[in-house]
Amino acid sequence: MRKLPPLALTGLSLLAGLIVGALALLAAGYNPFAAYATLIAGVFHAPRDWSFVLIRSTPLVLTGLSVAFAFRTGLFNIGAEGQYIMGALGATLFGVFVPLPAVLHIPLTMLAGILCGAAWGAVAGILKSRWGINEVISTIMLNWIALYINNSVVSVEGFRRPHSEASLQILDSARIDWLGAWKTTPEGLAFRESQPLLNDILRTPANAGILVAIVAVILVAFLLEKTVLGYRLRAVGFNKDAAAFSGIAVPRYVVISMALAGALAGLAGGLQVQGVSREVAKLAAMEGNGFDGIAVALIGFSQPWGVFGAALFYGVLKHGGPKLQPALGIPMEIIQIIMGSVIFFLALPGIWQTLANTWRSWRGNRVRSSR
């Protein structure tokens, strides 16, 4: 029997997740049609809502790419969260203490985030390639080490903002939000008042991060499918023994893979600082962007453009979901039920394949019996 394509499996799993969410809403005494209508209206109500969806989706595109890239090369990068934290910290340090013209400061601040994330990912790669330490264990530990490093550095006098649990804010020359600081000047405010649609978007932390994320998707797809490096990385992922037999230095490519995965997650953290938060703060717990990237990679079947679509879907739920409680009194946990159900059904592709095979057999028998 013909296998279902990944897009069909994703679509069926999303539909099943929404159905499970509807059943949970019914069981709790809520109207699922009203809930989903409120969710959709909350996303498409105004231009600022579209902007918030993109803002929430941007880090998930990159952490999802990070996890997906590792998947494609035979590794399980649970450390995107720690790499994200280190990327955000590195970008903030560079953005605060290295004054440069914007034309240099913006890309170099991004590069600082990329390099910090790559270095943190490479640590797990070295531990695996040299001593055989499983990357799942090492990256989980590295997540917590990154969190405590972040909290320690933020506490340093001269970097910590006075009377605050956050760092100093990056210089204006490192920011990537649209129109930067100009939009709050008298001239900028006058211009915004003359452009209602644009003004509605600029009321949000709208920034160029989504464009950088799209470029990253294109580059990752090109790297994996069109380059020698990508071929070797995928060969190591498919079969390490066969790759080693063909002359590929497997340990080296394990380190390269984890470093590149870390670079993507570090870029996510850096862009979040440059475009949204403009600072890092002490963390009581993980923020979750790296862990959400695992779900995004699974929903996107570890394909770069699939990850992009999954991140947008996640962004819709993250922005629209909180509006269910004030509008209808529906708890936010319903959104988690939906996402958990989607992942559950994605993890059981045999269910959909069996149903598809049963449908094809029934349809074929019906056609033959009608002749």
C-alpha positions in Angstrom: 0.0 0.0 0.0 1.1 3.6 -0.8 2.5 5.5 2.2 0.8 8.7 3.3 2.9 11.8 2.7 4.2 13.8 5.7 1.9 16.7 4.9 -1.2 14.4 5.0 0.0 12.9 8.4 0.5 16.4 9.8 -2.9 17.5 8.6 -4.7 14.5 10.0 -2.9 14.9 13.3 -3.8 18.5 13.6 -7.4 17.7 12.8 -7.4 15.0 15.4 -5.8 17.3 18.0 -8.5 19.9 17.4 -11.2 17.2 17.8 -9.7 16.0 21.1 -9.6 19.7 22.2 -13.3 20.0 21.2 -14.2 16.9 23.2 -12.3 18.3 26.2 -14.2 21.5 25.9 -17.5 19.7 25.8 -16.6 17.6 28.8 -15.8 20.8 30.7 -19.1 22.3 29.7 -17.9 24.8 27.1 -19.0 25.3 23.5 -16.1 24.2 21.2 -17.4 26.1 18.2 -17.5 29.4 20.3 -14.0 28.6 21.6 -12.5 28.0 18.2 -14.3 31.1 16.8 -12.9 33.2 19.6 -9.4 31.7 18.9 -9.6 32.6 15.2 -11.0 36.0 15.9 -8.3 36.7 18.4 -5.7 36.1 15.8 -7.2 37.9 12.8 -9.0 40.7 14.6 -6.5 43.5 14.0 -3.1 44.0 12.4 -1.4 44.0 15.8 -2.7 40.4 16.3 -1.0 39.3 13.0 2.2 41.0 14.3 2.0 39.2 17.6 1.6 35.8 15.9 4.8 36.5 13.9 6.6 37.7 17.0 5.7 34.6 18.9 6.5 32.3 16.0 10.0 33.7 15.2 11.9 32.0 18.1 10.0 28.8 17.5 11.0 28.7 13.8 14.6 28.8 14.8 14.5 26.5 17.9 12.4 24.1 15.8 15.0 24.2 13.0 17.7 23.6 15.7 15.9 20.4 16.8 15.0 19.3 13.3 18.6 19.8 12.1 19.8 17.5 14.8 17.1 15.0 14.0 18.1 14.9 10.4 21.7 14.1 11.4 20.8 11.4 13.8 20.9 13.4 17.1 18.3 14.5 19.6 19.0 18.0 20.6 17.0 18.6 23.8 19.4 21.4 24.6 17.9 24.1 22.4 16.6 25.8 25.5 20.0 26.2 27.0 21.5 27.2 23.6 18.7 29.8 23.3 19.6 31.2 26.8 23.3 31.4 26.0 22.5 33.1 22.6 20.4 35.7 24.4 23.0 36.3 27.0 25.8 36.6 24.4 23.8 39.0 22.2 23.0 41.1 25.3 26.6 41.4 26.4 27.7 42.4 23.0 24.8 44.8 22.5 25.4 46.5 25.8 29.2 46.8 25.9 30.3 47.1 22.3 29.2 50.4 20.8 29.2 50.3 17.0 27.4 51.9 14.1 24.0 50.1 13.5 25.2 48.7 10.1 27.8 46.7 12.0 26.2 46.4 15.5 23.1 44.6 14.3 24.8 41.7 12.4 27.6 41.4 14.9 25.2 41.2 17.8 23.3 38.4 15.9 26.7 36.7 15.4 27.4 36.9 19.1 24.2 35.0 19.8 25.0 32.5 17.1 28.5 31.8 18.4 27.4 31.5 22.0 24.7 29.0 21.0 27.0 27.1 18.7 29.7 26.8 21.4 27.1 25.5 23.9 25.8 23.0 21.3 29.4 21.9 20.5 30.0 21.0 24.1 27.3 18.3 23.9 28.8 17.2 20.5 32.3 16.9 22.0 31.0 14.9 25.0 29.3 12.5 22.7 32.0 12.1 20.0 34.9 11.8 22.5 33.4 10.0 25.5 30.2 8.5 24.1 27.9 10.6 26.5 24.4 10.5 25.2 23.4 14.0 23.9 20.0 13.7 25.6 21.6 13.5 29.0 24.2 16.1 28.4 21.9 18.7 26.8 19.4 18.4 29.7 22.2 19.1 32.1 23.6 21.9 29.9 20.1 23.6 29.9 20.3 24.1 33.7 23.9 25.1 33.6 23.0 27.8 31.0 20.2 29.0 33.2 22.4 29.4 36.3 25.2 31.1 34.2 22.6 33.5 32.9 21.4 34.3 36.4 25.0 34.7 37.7 26.0 37.1 34.9 22.9 39.2 35.2 23.7 39.7 38.9 27.1 41.2 38.1 27.3 44.9 39.0 27.7 47.0 35.9 25.7 44.7 33.9 22.6 44.4 36.1 20.2 47.4 35.8 20.0 49.2 39.2 17.1 48.1 41.4 16.2 45.4 38.9 16.5 41.7 38.3 17.4 42.3 34.7 20.4 43.4 32.7 21.1 46.8 31.1 19.3 47.2 27.8 21.2 46.8 24.5 22.1 50.0 22.7 19.7 51.4 20.1 22.2 50.6 17.4 21.8 46.8 18.0 18.0 46.9 17.8 16.0 45.3 15.0 12.5 46.4 15.8 10.9 48.3 12.9 11.8 52.0 12.9 13.8 51.5 16.2 13.8 54.3 18.7 12.6 56.8 16.0 9.1 55.6 16.3 8.8 57.1 19.8 10.2 60.5 18.8 7.7 63.4 18.1 8.3 63.0 14.3 7.8 59.2 14.5 4.6 59.6 16.5 3.3 62.1 14.0 4.1 59.7 11.2 2.4 56.8 13.0 -0.8 58.9 13.6 -1.0 59.5 9.8 -0.8 55.7 9.1 -3.4 53.9 11.3 -2.6 50.4 9.9 1.1 50.8 10.4 0.6 52.4 13.8 -1.4 49.4 15.0 1.5 47.1 14.1 4.1 49.4 15.6 2.2 49.3 18.9 3.7 45.7 19.2 7.4 44.8 19.3 7.3 44.2 15.6 10.8 43.5 14.3 12.8 42.0 11.4 13.4 38.7 13.2 10.8 36.8 11.1 12.8 37.8 7.9 16.0 36.4 9.5 14.1 33.2 10.4 12.9 32.8 6.8 16.5 33.2 5.5 17.6 30.6 8.1 14.9 28.2 6.8 16.2 28.6 3.2 19.9 28.2 4.3 19.2 25.1 6.3 17.2 23.5 3.5 20.0 24.3 1.0 22.7 23.1 3.4 21.0 19.7 4.0 19.9 19.0 0.5 22.4 20.7 -1.8 25.8 20.7 -0.2 28.5 18.1 0.5 28.5 19.0 4.2 24.8 18.4 4.3 25.2 15.0 2.6 27.8 13.9 5.0 25.8 15.1 8.0 22.7 13.2 6.8 24.8 10.1 6.0 26.1 10.1 9.6 22.4 10.4 10.7 21.2 7.5 8.5 24.0 5.1 9.4 27.1 5.9 11.3 28.8 2.7 10.5 28.2 3.0 6.8 29.3 6.7 6.9 32.6 5.7 8.7 33.2 2.9 6.2 32.9 5.4 3.4 35.6 7.6 4.9 33.5 10.2 6.8 35.0 11.3 10.1 31.9 10.6 12.2 33.0 12.2 15.5 33.9 15.4 13.7 30.5 15.6 12.1 28.7 14.9 15.3 30.4 18.0 16.8 29.6 20.0 13.7 25.9 19.0 13.7 25.5 19.9 17.4 27.3 23.2 16.9 25.1 24.2 13.9 22.0 23.1 15.8 23.1 25.3 18.8 23.9 28.2 16.4 20.2 28.2 15.2 18.9 28.2 18.8 21.4 30.8 19.8 20.2 33.0 16.9 16.7 32.6 18.3 17.8 34.0 21.6 19.8 36.8 20.1 16.9 37.9 17.9 14.5 37.9 20.8 16.8 40.3 22.7 17.4 42.5 19.7 13.8 42.7 18.6 11.6 42.2 21.7 13.1 42.2 25.2 16.3 44.2 24.6 17.6 42.6 27.8 18.0 39.4 29.7 16.7 38.8 33.2 17.1 36.3 36.0 15.2 33.1 35.3 13.3 31.2 37.9 12.5 28.5 35.4 13.0 27.7 31.7 11.0 29.9 29.4 10.2 27.0 27.1 11.1 28.3 23.6 13.6 25.5 23.2 11.3 22.8 24.4 8.5 24.1 22.2 10.9 23.7 19.4 10.9 20.0 19.9 7.1 19.9 19.3 7.5 22.2 16.3 10.2 20.0 14.7 7.9 16.9 15.2 4.9 18.6 13.7 7.0 19.8 10.8 8.5 16.3 10.3 12.0 17.8 10.6 11.6 19.5 7.2 12.7 23.2 7.2 9.5 24.5 5.6 7.4 22.1 7.6 9.0 23.6 10.7 8.2 27.1 9.5 4.5 26.2 9.1 4.4 24.4 12.4 5.9 27.4 14.2 3.2 29.7 12.7 0.5 27.2 13.9 2.1 27.3 17.3 2.3 31.1 17.2 -1.5 31.2 16.5 -2.3 29.1 19.5 0.1 31.0 21.7 -1.4 34.3 20.9 -5.0 33.3 20.5 -5.1 30.8 23.3 -4.9 33.3 26.2 -7.9 35.2 24.9 -10.2 32.2 25.6 -10.1 32.7 29.3 -11.2 36.4 29.5 -13.8 35.9 26.7 -15.3 32.6 27.7 -13.7 31.6 31.0 -11.9 28.6 29.3 -8.7 27.6 31.0 -5.4 27.9 29.1 -4.7 24.2 29.7 -7.1 23.4 26.8 -4.4 24.7 24.4 -1.9 22.4 26.0 -4.4 19.5 25.5 -4.7 20.3 21.8 -0.9 20.5 21.3 -0.3 17.3 23.3 -2.9 15.5 21.3 -1.3 16.6 18.0 2.0 15.3 19.1 0.4 12.1 20.3 -1.2 11.4 17.0 2.0 12.4 15.1 3.9 9.8 17.2 1.5 7.1 15.9 1.7 7.4 12.1 0.6 3.7 11.9 -2.9 4.7 12.9 -3.4 7.0 9.9 -1.6 4.5 7.6 -3.9 1.7 8.7 -7.0 3.9 8.3 -5.8 5.0 4.8 -5.2 1.4 3.8 -8.6 0.3 5.1 -10.3 3.1 3.2 -8.4 2.2 -0.1 -9.3 -1.4 0.3 -13.0 -0.7 1.0 -13.2 1.7 -1.9 -11.4 -0.8 -4.3 -13.8 -3.6 -3.2 -16.8 -1.4 -3.7 -15.7 -0.4 -7.2 -15.1 -4.0 -8.2 -18.4 -5.1 -6.8 -20.3 -2.5 -8.8 -18.9 -3.7 -12.1 
